[in-house]
Amino acid sequence: MSHTYTCKGNRRYRYYLCGHAQRNGRDQCPAPSVPAGEIERFVVDQIHQIGTDPKLITETIRQVRLQSEDGITHLAEERTSLQQQLRAHHADLQATASLPSSTKRVSQLADLQERIGTTESRLTEIDNELAALQSNQIDESEVTRLLAEFHQTWESLAPRDQARVIELLIERIDYHGQQGQLSLTFRPSGIQAITQETAI
């Protein structure tokens, strides 16, 4: 669902619109739109509820750690694959450079240089992401405090800061219109990011 709004007179009404309904018409979705306030209150209440139940806190931390480990595994696999591609690109570059000069050779060299640059750029991104995931160890006591105080802290934040907190914590929110259910997926490094920011 995507956030949008409509204006009636001097009032602005915010709501979330189903992507399927947006693409194919509102009659194609059982719940084409949902008031923004309802979804946002639900999300905040769910985060607050986690903070009031020690078992939920423990399970949340376990899930975040699992997501982080999965992220490290996938990034490491991508890194290995890209390193192999990079070696192949360099070998192709050397082979192409030894060919007689021609327009085709120049074009091939330019293409290989671009591929090498793109691959190296992505490898740098992966190294940074891996370093962040590996260094951001979860402090269980800090997470417990954060979640327990979440509702109170949330109320003191400006709307822009509230949006930032949700963006850091939540990777996606799925709304199932027929069942009227919402499901939340936390970002693997979201809780670590929040505990490191004194904005909350």
Order of alpha helices (4+ residues) and beta strands (2+ residues): beta-beta-alpha-beta-alpha-alpha-alpha-alpha-alpha-alpha-beta-beta-alpha
